[in-house]
Amino acid sequence: MKKSAIIIGSGIGGLSTALRLLSKGFDVKVYEKQNTIGGKTNQLVNEPFTFDLTASILMNKEIYKEVFSYANLDYKDYLEFMKVDPTYRCFYHDGIHYDFTRDIVSLIKTLESVSVKDSIGYIKLLSEVYERYIIANDHFLQKTFKNPVDFFKPSSIMSAFKTKTFSTSYELISKYVKDEKLQNFLCYQALYVGISPFEGPSIYTLVPVISQLYGLWHLKGGMYSYVKALEKAIHNFGGTITTNYNVDEILISDGKAVGIKSKDNEIVLGDVIISNADFPYTMDSLIKSDNHKGKYTANKLENMKYSCSTFIIYLGLKKKYPQLSVHNLYININFKENIDFAFTGILPTAPSFYLYCPTRIDNSMININGECLSIVVRVPNLFFNNVIWNENTDRFLRNNTISALKNIQGLEDIEENIVYESYLTPHDLKVDFNSYGGTAFGLSPTLNQTNYFRPHLKSNAVKNLYFVGSSVHPGPGVSIVLLSSKLVTQEIMK
């Protein structure tokens, strides 16, 4: 008789774990709170515009392909990858912009236009961080660290020191790159995991380095096409996904997870329970007894560090803007001050932001001659009570951001070409997706909340209870969550 697995939440972690377990012969049922699947990796459709709700940067496509090869499927039957080049177009408040391309010759020319010294330093930075990435990938990202001995052994400790994570991202970058514009371009990308480049460990310099060395990709139809691909594969294997199902409790009997109960008191039983809901939310809301929470009691959760949140503006434009690439950054004045605001409970007055314009290369996301543009601003999470999220807050951030956007040459008329406009706030993340504290990436990946010190994939307090997602090991980001689905499946198969 098949073993049965119940998965709470249909985010990337839940869906990829479902496909992996189905391919190993499990009977899998996925339960989703919303009426659409995907969790935060969702889609916003307002004809003629289609937007990715949050995730948009696809690093290291091999990780995305691996989920399908694990299930003995050909990814080409499900996905179409499109190369993005330049990887980034970076605009600055003084009107200068640089293209950072995958081609090393073009990249060197761009860097030499800044200075030969910085060109040399930039390449040295790539080399050092690449070496750290190989160590981290081999010794940490691909390990579960279920037991202390898995982490606190001489080889792991030596490898940890080799990654030299005790400096911040900014300290490592500024060691090699002296030009402030290049520094800020590299520093901004640490925000992709919701941590400050001026406080977070330097291992997150691997984000810009992996983008440069492995390139960035776009999935035709947007990132949500990956969700649709997983859904198709799950159905082909006989798995089921139930939407509009609000899980209220993980049922535990004799120290073992045995099922779930809905808000409507419907009970579903299973041999294995996997929560793809945000880990702190799972502990706080879905596990009712403190005896079953392990160390993650309310007091423990309250004292943990959390990532910042995000404010996203979605603009449907009736005009093409060739000045933009797919992935763009805008570096504003007072860069450090405004970045720090996201971690100190203050709204940025001169925001720097990420601009995602997929319609530069993908016409399947739009039905008119225009653009879909998402503007992503990092903001404080809801644990900072001094920020009240309402229409006035949205308007304040919106106006400051659009004002900065119009500083880009050729985008001066952008406001008059907006035909659709919408926002995503920290409050939306909390209410719609059970994101604890309205964070963008769950628990912050600080040094004392990574590897063995991050919540584990398997519960230490309850048998047959597992977790997958941004707040558990190995950490935040779609590609890393896909790794967590691989690791949690290995644990279940044991």
N, C-alpha and C positions, 0 to 999 in steps of 0.2 A: 504494500500500500504506500502511495506517495506521501512524503512528509509535506505538511502545509506551512506556508509562510504568510503572515499578515504584515503588510507594510503601511505605516501611517504617513501619509503625505506623498504627493506625486511630483516632488521636485526632481532635479537631475539625479540626486543621490538615490532617491527612492526608486525611480524608474530604471536606472542602470542596474541597481541591485536586483530588481525584479527580473530583468532580462537574464542576468547572470544565473540566478537561482532556477529560473525556468529551464535554462539550457542544461542544468544539472539534474533535472527531473523533479523539481519541487512543484507543488500546486501553489500558485501565488495569487494573492488577492491584494490589490492596492486600494486604499480608501483616502479620498481627497475631500477637504472641506469646501473648496470653491467649486463652481460649476464648470471650470476649465482646469485642465491639468497643467503641470509645469512649475507650480509654486512661484517663487519670485522670478524664475526664468520663464516669463510668460509673454503674452502678446497683447498689444492694444490695437484694435482695428476700428478705424473711423473712415469709411470710404470717402475718397479714394486712397487713403493713407494706411500703411501698416507699420507699426513700431514694435521693436523689441522692448519689453517693459523695463528690463534692467540689464542683464548680461549682454555684452556685445563684442568683447575682445576675446578672440579665439587664439590662444597660444598653444603651440605644440600639438598639431592635429593628430599625431600618432596616438595620443591618449584617447582622443575621441573615436578613432578608428578601432582601437583595441577592444572596446566594449563589444563591438560586433564580431570581431575575430574570436573573442572569448566564447561567443555563442555559435561559432562556426558559420557565421553569416558574412556575406560580401558587403562591405559598407557601401559600395557603389550602387547597390540596389536601393539604398535608402537616402544617400546624401550626395550633394555636389559641392565640393570645396572650390572656392575662388581665391586666387592669390591677391593679396593686398600689397601694393607698392606705390608710393612710399608707405612704410609701416606707420609713420606719423608725419603730419604737417604741424609744426609748432609755431603759433603766432604769439607775438609779444606786444605789450601795450604801446611800445614806441613805433610800431609799424613794421618792424623786421619780422621775417618768418624764415624758418629753415625746413627743408625736407630731409627726413632721415630714412634713407632707402636701404633695401636689402643688399644692393650691389655695393661691394666694398670700395670700388673705385669712386663711385658717386659719393659715398659716405665720406671718404677721405677728402674729397674736394670740398664738401660742405664744412668739414671740421677744420681744414686748412684755411678756409675763408675766415674763420674765427682766429686761429693761431696755430702754428706748427706745434708749439709746445702742448697745447690742449689736444691736438690731434694725436700726438704720441701718448699723452696721458689717458685719453679716451680708450685707445686700443689696449693699453696696459690694464685699465679697469675691466674691460671685457674679458681679458685673459684671466685675471685673478678671480673674478666672480664666476666665470665658467668652471674653473677648477673647483671652487666651493660648491657649485651646483652639482657637479658629478659626485662629490663626496656626500652631500646632503641627500641626493637621490638614491644612492646605493645604500647608505647606512641609516637613513632616517625616514624619508618619504615612503619607502617601500616596506617598512617594518611596522608591526602592530604595537610593540612595547606593552603587552598585556601585563607582564610581570616585571618587578623592579630589576631582576637580574638581566632582562633583555636590554635594558638601557645602561644600568650601572655596571658595566663590564669594561675592562681596559680598552678594548678595541673601539667601543662606542665613545668612551670618554676622549680618547685620542682623536677620533674623527670629529667630535664636537669642537675640540680646540682648533683643529685644522680649518674649520669653517669660520673662525675668528668673528663670531657673532656679537662680541661684547661691545663693539663700536656701533654707532648709529649709521643709518644709510647716508645721512648727510656727511658725517665724518669720513666715511670711506670714499664717497664721491669726491669730496673737496680735497682729499689727499692726492688725487690724480688729475682732477679737472678744476682749473682755476677760474674759468670764465663763468660769471654768474648766470648767464642765460642757459648755458649747457648744464650747469649744476641744477637749476630749477626744473629743466626738462626731465632730467633723470630722477630727481627727488620726487616729482609729482607722481610718478608711477608706483611709488610705495603705497600711495593712497588706494590702489586697486585692491588691497587686502584690508583696508580700513584702519591703517595704523599710520602714525605720524613719521615722516622721514627724519624728523629732528629728534625723535625719541625712540623709535622702533629699532630693533636689531638690524644690522647691515646685511643679513642674509636676504632681505627683501630687495636688495639691489639686483637680485636674480630676475626680477620682473622685467626691467628694461633690457637686461642682457639677453634673456631668453627670447624676447621679442626681436632683438637684433639678429641673434645667431640662428634662430629657427624660423623666424618670420612670423607674420600675422596672417590669418586667413579669415575668409568670410564664407558662411554657408548660404547658398542660394535660398532666398526666402527669409533670411535672418536666423538668429540663434534659435528661435522657436522651432525651426525646422528640425533641429536635433531632438527636441521633445516629441515632435510628431513622428520622427523616425523610430524612436524608442517605443512609442505607443503602438505603431504598426507592427514592430517586431514582437512585442509582448502579446498582442492579439494573435499573431501567427503561431506563437507557441502555446496558445490556449490560456494565457493569463487573463485576469479580469481587472478592470479599473472602475471603481464606483465613485462618482462625483457627488457633490452636495451631501457628503457624509461627514458630520462633525463628531470626531472622536472625543469622548469626555473622560475616559479612563482606560488605562492599561490594567487588565485583570490579572491578579497575582494570587496564586494558591500554593501553600506550602513552600514558599520561597521560589516559585517558578512562574514565569509569565505564561498565561494560558489563553489569552484572548483580549478583545477590546469591547468596550461598551460605548454606544453612541449617546448623544444628547437626548435622543428619543428612547433610551433604555434598551435599544436593540443590542444583543450580544452575539459576537462572532468569535468562535474558538479556533485556535491554531497551535501548531507545534513550536513555531518560532515567531517572535514578534520583533519587528524592526521599526524603529521610529526615525522617520526622516523629517519630523517636526524639529524646530530649533531645540537643541539639547537643553538649554536652561528652561525653556517653556515646557518641555517634556517633564523635567524634574519638578517644576513648580506646579504644573496643572494636571498632568496626566497620571502621575504616580501619587496616590493619595496618602499613603502611609510613610512617615519619616523613616521607619525601619527598612523600607525598600529603596530609599533614595541614596543609600550609602553616605558618602561624605557631602553630597550635594544637597544639603538642607537649604532652607530659605536664607539662613544667616550666611552660609558659604556662598551662595549665588549672589547675595547682595554685595559681598566684598570682592568679587572677581572683577577683572578689567574687561570692558566691552569696546567693540569697534565703534567708530563714528557712524553717522547715518548719511543719508543722501537726499537731495532735492533734485528732481528731474523735471525739466520742461520739455514737453513734446510739441514740436511745431510742424504743422503741415503747410508747406509753402507752394505758391502757384508759379514760382519762377525757379529756374535752374541757377545754381551757384557753383560754377567751375572753380572758384577760388578755394573751395573746400576739397579735402580728400575724404576717404572713408573715416579714418581716425585722425582727430585733430585735438590739439591742446591750445588753450589760451592762457598765457602766463601774465597775470596782472601785476600792478604795482603793489608794493608792500607784501610780497609773496609769502614770506615766513609768517608774518603777523596774521594774515588772513587764513592761512592753512592751520595755524595753531588754534584759531577760533573754534574750529570743528571739534577740538578736544578739550576746550575750556568753557563751553557753554555759551558762546557768543555767535551771532549770525555774521557772516562775512560782509563787509561793506564794499570791498573791491575784490570780488571772487575771481579766483582762477578756476578753470573748468575744462572738462573733457567734452568734445563735440563728436557725435556719432552721426554720420551721414551716409547710410548704406546705399542710398539711391544713386550715389556717384557711379556704382558699378552694377547695381542690382535693380533692374526695372520691374521685377516681379513684386516689389513691395509698394508700388505706386501705379495708379491708373491715369495720371495726368502728366503733363510736362512740368514737373515741379520737383520738390525734394521733401523727404522725411528727415527731420533733424531732431536729435535728442541732445539736450544740454544737461550735463551731470555736474552738480555742485556738492561738495562734501560739507555737511552740516552736523551740529551736535545731535546725539541721540536723545531719547526722551528721559533719560536719567537726570538730565540737566533741566530742572524745573523752572528756570528763569526764562526759558523760551516757550511761549504759548503759540501753538500752531493753529492758525485760523486764516481767514481770507486776507487779513492785513499782512500777516507774515508772508504768505504766498506772494502777495503783490510787491512787498518790499524786496524780496529775493528776485522775483521775476524782473522788476524794473532795473535793479542794479546789474543783473546778468545781461539783459538785452542791451542796456546802455554800453556795457563793455563789448558785447558782440559787434555792435555797430562801429567799433573802432577798427575792425578788420577791413582793410581796403577792399571795396567791392560789395560789402555787406551793409553799407550805410542805409539802404532802402529796405532792409529785411522786414522791418515791422509792418510796412504797408503791404507786404506780400504774404502775410500770415492769413490763412483761411481756416486753420484749425489750431487750437491751443489747449493743452491740458497739463496737469502736474501730478507728480507722485511725491508724497511727503513721508517723514518718519511715522506719522500717525497712521498712514495707509499701510505701511509695512507691518505695523503692530496688529492692526485690526484685521487686515485681509490675509496676512500670511503668518500670523502668530510669531512674528519676529520679536524676541524678548527685548523690551526697551526700545523698540523701533530701530534697532541697529541694522546696518546694511550687510554686515558679515558675521554677526553673532559675537562669540567671545573673541577678544583681541588676541592676536598671535604674538604676545610678548614672550620673552625668554622663559618666564616661569609659567607660561600657559602653552608651551609647545612640546612636541614629542611625548615623553612619558608623563609630563606634567599637564598635558591637555586631557580632557575627558576621553576615556577609552571607548573603543568600538563595541566592547562587550561589557555588560554590567557586571560589577564586582559583587553586587548585593542580590541580584535576581538572576536565576538561571533562565536561559533561552531568551534573554532580552538583549537586543543589539541596537546600535545607533549608527546613523550615517548622515553626513552633512557638514556644513561649514564650521560648526562649533566643536566638532570632535576631531581627533587625529586623522589625517595629517594637517588639516587647516582649511582656510577659506579660498574661494575661487573655483570656478566650474571645473577646470582641469584637475585641481587637487581633490575636489569632491568626487570626481570620477575615480581617482586613486583610492579614496576611502571606500567606495563601493566594491572595488576589487579586494581590498584588505578585509572588509567585513564579510564578504562572501567566503574568503579563505577561512576565517574564524568559524563561520557557520558550518562549513564543510568538514572541519576537524571533528 
